[in-house]
Amino acid sequence: MGLGSLHTGHRSLVFGLWSFFFFLFSFTSFSQVKSSIDSTKIKIGEQIIYKIEVETNPGNLVVFPEGQTFMPMEMIDSYPIDTIKNKDKYNLIKKYGLTQFDSGTYTIPRQKIIISDKTFLTDSLKVEVNTIVVDTLKQGLYDIKPIIEVKEIGSDWWKYLLYILLPLAIVGGLLYWFIWRKKPLTEAEQIALLPPYDRAKLALKKLDESNYLENEAIKDYYSELTFIIRRYLDEKVYDRALESTTDELINRLNLLKEGNQIDISKEDIRNLESILKRADLVKFAKSAPDIELAKMDRNTIDMEIDHVKEALPEPTEEEKLLDAKYKEELERKAKRKKMIVTVAICVFLLFATITGFSIKYGFSYVKDTIIGHDTKELLEGDWVTSEYGFPPITISTPEVLKRFEVKIPDDYQGKMKLTTFGFEKRGQFTLLVSTSTLAQAQDSLDINKAIEGNLKTLESQGARNILTHNEKFSTPNGADGVKTSGTLQYPLPGTQNFIDGKYVLLSFVANNQIIQQVTISWRQNDVYADEMVERILNSVELKKAEE
């Protein structure tokens, strides 16, 4: 990505200088440093022995190459140095085991040898790696092995489910217990459900159990007694009996009798009139009748309740139906009231919960949690730490990076190797990790040109208004590089719109031969993406080529 322009314009000069330097160096180092391989042709994965011989004085310090300096060949073993004394000189022999797992023709780059305070370079050597020819007539063919089931690793999803279900269960239990549960009826509720006749009889019984007469509370006694008969008449005969005066009530009873709406005798009406007027005298004129008379009036009221019940006609089927519908309507109203209360409580709890979390975490975080946010889901998901490329770049990412095949320009075919890994959340977040390995090490590799080439790649992809800032960047294991960051505008895929974004580019150079880059771009004002970038940058580690 952008590496195609990495050395454009100066590569021919670099190769010219290298050719002249190699020619000049061969006269001064041939007699002291030699390199060789035991075979110039190998099969894929087969090992060759690369040998360096150094002839030097006994007191000189010799430093041989270490680590993966043989790219594109891979070092798989480093053998101890053999020392042979030759008169007044020492012959030091260092061997390496090298291999390659892709077919093709490769050049082992010149290796740097330090003798005392001088540096020498070996010759570059070519190796041809051939594919392994399989004779299907001699080599048996076998069926494809069946798929092996991999036991799925359990996750903590059940914990999050428990965190959700537990509060819901508590709220649901409280709503059921206090609102929807069919509670045991209180004594007053049980009495209220009784028919008017049974309720009146029970009220008279409770009046007998009171201490009104023993305490000579005649007024309270007559008030209770007349309320019992008035309420019974209100429910069964005249629906305004409780609020009518005595004369109004007696007149209504006479009219109902004359209209044949109630079969009650004139004597029953006179008895009721006598008791009601006596009660009025007790309440308003402070009359004090004899206790025995009060008891007689109680018995008379008991008898008149029976007479009224007998005088009432049996309810018709229509009246019974209306009564059933009335009860059903009452039940519907009670259920509707419970539903309204339940919804109101749930809305209040939801509002209180959102308010509480908004105060603690911020409204935007709560909103994004409920509605969903791409980069928030990435940030809070299961991250993966892995190595990419060679030498490896260790990095933690919200998703496993996938390998992308990037075509190398024809001019650089065979001169460099490029591997690129990455992932993209459309228009939200992009992450690329790339490693470019030159076939031969150079005197110096300008990291700024690599950065410039990467930025030109961004421009070629439609980015504009790119602002840059360079600073030193060091990984936790001490690899130093350059951090390029800034802002830009990049096009939203599939549209003509541009998005205000940010970017970070980490660039590293190893052995003047390897360029490693990490490129991240994301939207501005995305706090979750900012946290992701910070986490990614803190996780970057490079394995040094000489390790």
Buried (B, 14 or more C-beta within 10 A) or exposed (E): BBBBBBBBEEBEEBBEEBEEEBEEBEEEBEEBBBBEBEEEEBEBEBBBBBBBBBBBEEEBEBEBBEBBBBBBBEBEEBEEEEEEEEEEBBBBBBBBBBBBEEEEEBBBBBBBBBBEEEEBBBBBBEBEBEEEEEEEEEEEEEEEEEEEEEEEEEEEEEEEEEEEEEEEEEBBEEBEEEBBEEEEEEEEEEBEEEEBBEBBBBBBEEBEEEEBBEEEBBBBBBBBBBBBBBBBBBBBBBEEBEEBEBEEBBBBBBEBBEEEBBEBEEEBBEBBBEBBEBBBEBBEEEBEBEBEEBEEBBEBBBEBBEBBBEBBEEEEEEEEEEEEEEEEEEEEEEEEEEEEBBEEBEEEBEEEEBEEBBEEEEEEBBEBBEEEBBBBBBBEEEBEEBEBBBBBBBBBBBBEBEEBEBEBEEEBEEBBBBBBBBBBBEBBBBBBBBBBBBBBBBEEBEBEBBBBBBBBBBEEEEBEEBEBEBEEBEBEEEBEBBBBBBBBBBBBEEEEEBBEBBBBBBBBBBBBBBBBBBBBBBBEEBBBBBBBBEBBBEBBBBBBBEE
